[in-house]
Amino acid sequence: MTNLQTITLGGGCFWCTEAVYLDVRGVKSVQSGYCNGHVVKPSYEQVCSGDTGHNEVVQLTFDPAVISLTQILDIFFVVHDPTTLNRQGNDTGTQYRSGIYTHNPEQHQAVVDYMKGLKPSGFFSKPIVTEVMSVDNFWPAEDYHHNYYARNPNQGYCAFVVGPKVSKFQKTLAQFSKSRAA
């Protein structure tokens, strides 16, 4: 029996982040949702108002014997811009902030150490604004958000935003990993 791990990531619209991780070997589940806000069981509309404090996130369960936390984070930093505060592309507001929400002290320290290694890599030309915090609360998103890109690839946002992010991931991951190792 393997010891699965969970980490929660906010990288803008959860449709985009979910679409990438669904096909990653070793990722066992991807759950879109909202975390670290002050409203119990918020709706998408409430979170979009920017008044709940929640972030749009994906909660990943992964098998560390197949994919490491470092590899999970490499993907995360390739598929979104961690240098823009409360924004990913045209999506603006605190609900689109870059964040890593850890589930135990060891994971938190591993993320902090990983982040320290990003600065000297030179991959990002601007300062990284990703928040690193313990997950305080997590609420699953409404059912219609799950597997959204897979079910709606031709929907406008999916075709013009999600699809290019998936392509970027496939093209950029090797380059990113190489810059971090240098």
RODO-2510 file (C-alpha; in nm, 4 decimals, decimal comma):
residues 182
     n   res          X          Y          Z
     1     m     0,0000     0,0000     0,0000
     2     t     0,1401     0,3391    -0,0961
     3     n     0,1201     0,6489     0,1168
     4     l    -0,0628     0,9031    -0,0945
     5     q    -0,0071     1,2733    -0,0301
     6     t    -0,2302     1,5743    -0,0807
     7     i    -0,1374     1,9305    -0,1749
     8     t    -0,3590     2,2228    -0,2709
     9     l    -0,2554     2,4665    -0,5449
    10     g    -0,3948     2,8005    -0,6588
    11     g    -0,2737     2,9042    -1,0019
    12     g    -0,5568     3,1107    -1,1424
    13     c    -0,8700     2,9557    -1,2880
    14     f    -0,9055     2,6022    -1,1561
    15     w    -1,0246     2,4757    -1,4959
    16     c    -0,6743     2,5429    -1,6303
    17     t    -0,4835     2,3847    -1,3453
    18     e    -0,7136     2,0845    -1,3291
    19     a    -0,6807     2,0200    -1,7046
    20     v    -0,3040     1,9874    -1,6747
    21     y    -0,2879     1,7638    -1,3676
    22     l    -0,5626     1,5221    -1,4745
    23     d    -0,3245     1,3525    -1,7175
    24     v    -0,0112     1,3529    -1,5022
    25     r     0,1139     1,0054    -1,4158
    26     g     0,1064     0,9521    -1,0394
    27     v    -0,1678     1,2065    -0,9736
    28     k    -0,4547     0,9988    -0,8408
    29     s    -0,7231     1,2677    -0,8101
    30     v    -0,7765     1,6353    -0,8850
    31     q    -1,0563     1,8200    -0,7049
    32     s    -1,1410     2,1795    -0,7990
    33     g    -1,2488     2,3954    -0,5101
    34     y    -1,1978     2,6972    -0,2892
    35     c    -0,9650     2,7348     0,0088
    36     n    -0,8473     2,9575     0,2895
    37     g    -1,1424     3,1946     0,2975
    38     h    -1,3852     3,2923     0,5705
    39     v    -1,7188     3,1767     0,4194
    40     v    -1,8434     2,8241     0,4890
    41     k    -1,9235     2,6284     0,1699
    42     p    -1,8976     2,9263    -0,0661
    43     s    -2,0523     2,9243    -0,4103
    44     y    -1,8620     3,0084    -0,7275
    45     e    -2,0519     3,3358    -0,7474
    46     q    -1,9547     3,4276    -0,3905
    47     v    -1,5878     3,3482    -0,4532
    48     c    -1,5915     3,5480    -0,7789
    49     s    -1,7121     3,8529    -0,5865
    50     g    -1,3695     3,8638    -0,4215
    51     d    -1,5284     3,9104    -0,0788
    52     t    -1,4855     3,5595     0,0673
    53     g    -1,1063     3,5472     0,0939
    54     h    -1,1081     3,2125    -0,0874
    55     n    -0,8737     3,1171    -0,3668
    56     e    -0,9754     2,9026    -0,6659
    57     v    -0,7622     2,5925    -0,6214
    58     v    -0,7134     2,2308    -0,7125
    59     q    -0,6502     1,9749    -0,4435
    60     l    -0,4249     1,6968    -0,5710
    61     t    -0,3808     1,3507    -0,4282
    62     f    -0,0630     1,1945    -0,5633
    63     d     0,1576     0,8921    -0,5209
    64     p     0,5081     1,0102    -0,4215
    65     a     0,6497     0,6749    -0,5352
    66     v     0,5502     0,7758    -0,8912
    67     i     0,5727     1,1583    -0,8887
    68     s     0,7592     1,3695    -0,6357
    69     l     0,6403     1,6883    -0,4714
    70     t     0,9196     1,8644    -0,6602
    71     q     0,7762     1,7422    -0,9916
    72     i     0,4253     1,8527    -0,8860
    73     l     0,5665     2,1983    -0,8107
    74     d     0,7670     2,2098    -1,1352
    75     i     0,4407     2,1620    -1,3255
    76     f     0,2652     2,4247    -1,1124
    77     f     0,5267     2,6890    -1,1884
    78     v     0,5192     2,6148    -1,5612
    79     v     0,1414     2,6436    -1,6060
    80     h     0,0804     2,9797    -1,4394
    81     d     0,2562     3,3113    -1,3829
    82     p     0,3713     3,3261    -1,0195
    83     t     0,4891     3,6870    -1,0618
    84     t     0,1495     3,8534    -1,0983
    85     l    -0,0388     3,9448    -0,7814
    86     n    -0,4065     3,8465    -0,7808
    87     r    -0,4113     3,7886    -1,1551
    88     q    -0,3668     3,5217    -1,4194
    89     g    -0,4099     3,6613    -1,7684
    90     n    -0,7488     3,8337    -1,7884
    91     d    -0,8686     3,6719    -1,4634
    92     t    -0,8242     3,9274    -1,1852
    93     g    -0,9022     3,9291    -0,8158
    94     t    -0,7749     3,7699    -0,4971
    95     q    -0,9482     3,4441    -0,5940
    96     y    -0,6888     3,4037    -0,8716
    97     r    -0,3795     3,4523    -0,6561
    98     s    -0,0827     3,2197    -0,6808
    99     g    -0,0719     2,9956    -0,3760
   100     i     0,0570     2,6673    -0,2433
   101     y    -0,1398     2,5303     0,0517
   102     t     0,0377     2,2586     0,2438
   103     h    -0,1095     1,9758     0,4493
   104     n     0,1607     1,9073     0,7096
   105     p     0,4770     2,0701     0,8494
   106     e     0,7161     1,8501     0,6484
   107     q     0,5422     1,9365     0,3233
   108     h     0,5409     2,3049     0,4180
   109     q     0,9182     2,2999     0,4759
   110     a     0,9758     2,1149     0,1479
   111     v     0,7776     2,3842    -0,0377
   112     v     0,9663     2,6661     0,1369
   113     d     1,2978     2,5016     0,0405
   114     y     1,1771     2,4550    -0,3181
   115     m     1,0778     2,8230    -0,3383
   116     k     1,4237     2,9316    -0,2182
   117     g     1,5704     2,7392    -0,5112
   118     l     1,3524     2,9190    -0,7645
   119     k     1,5048     3,2635    -0,7126
   120     p     1,8559     3,1825    -0,8366
   121     s     1,7262     2,9773    -1,1320
   122     g     1,6685     3,2922    -1,3392
   123     f     1,3620     3,1384    -1,5037
   124     f     1,1383     3,4236    -1,3845
   125     s     1,2391     3,7813    -1,4601
   126     k     1,0141     3,9341    -1,1912
   127     p     0,9770     3,8512    -0,8205
   128     i     0,7619     3,5501    -0,7338
   129     v     0,4506     3,6427    -0,5315
   130     t     0,3208     3,2903    -0,4626
   131     e     0,1895     3,2601    -0,1075
   132     v     0,2831     2,9478     0,0879
   133     m     0,0451     2,8655     0,3709
   134     s    -0,1083     2,5721     0,5494
   135     v    -0,4458     2,4799     0,4074
   136     d    -0,6984     2,6253     0,6504
   137     n    -1,0142     2,5023     0,4810
   138     f    -1,1151     2,3501     0,1495
   139     w    -1,4584     2,3401    -0,0113
   140     p    -1,5153     2,1388    -0,3304
   141     a    -1,6424     2,3429    -0,6244
   142     e    -1,9835     2,2770    -0,7719
   143     d    -2,0089     1,9612    -0,9833
   144     y    -2,0236     2,1468    -1,3148
   145     h    -1,6643     2,2714    -1,2609
   146     h    -1,5127     1,9222    -1,2441
   147     n    -1,3431     1,7990    -1,5606
   148     y    -1,4653     2,1190    -1,7231
   149     y    -1,2057     2,1383    -1,9992
   150     a    -1,2420     1,7699    -2,0878
   151     r    -1,6179     1,8130    -2,1182
   152     n    -1,6094     2,1567    -2,2885
   153     p    -1,2923     2,1850    -2,5015
   154     n    -1,4580     2,4112    -2,7597
   155     q    -1,6141     2,6526    -2,5091
   156     g    -1,4577     2,9975    -2,5648
   157     y    -1,2539     3,0242    -2,2440
   158     c    -1,1359     2,6644    -2,2792
   159     a    -1,0336     2,7071    -2,6425
   160     f    -0,8491     3,0369    -2,5893
   161     v    -0,7103     3,0030    -2,2342
   162     v    -0,7143     2,6447    -2,1031
   163     g    -0,5990     2,4759    -2,4243
   164     p    -0,2939     2,7013    -2,4640
   165     k    -0,1990     2,6395    -2,0982
   166     v    -0,2060     2,2649    -2,1557
   167     s     0,0141     2,3118    -2,4644
   168     k     0,2511     2,5417    -2,2746
   169     f     0,2912     2,2778    -2,0050
   170     q     0,3888     2,0152    -2,2569
   171     k     0,6444     2,2424    -2,4263
   172     t     0,7956     2,4227    -2,1271
   173     l     0,8341     2,1670    -1,8476
   174     a     1,1688     2,0285    -1,9685
   175     q     1,3133     2,3783    -2,0114
   176     f     1,1938     2,4832    -1,6644
   177     s     1,3307     2,1720    -1,4924
   178     k     1,6655     2,2241    -1,6632
   179     s     1,6900     2,5886    -1,5469
   180     r     1,6123     2,4867    -1,1880
   181     a     1,8823     2,2177    -1,1914
   182     a     2,1500     2,4550    -1,3203
***
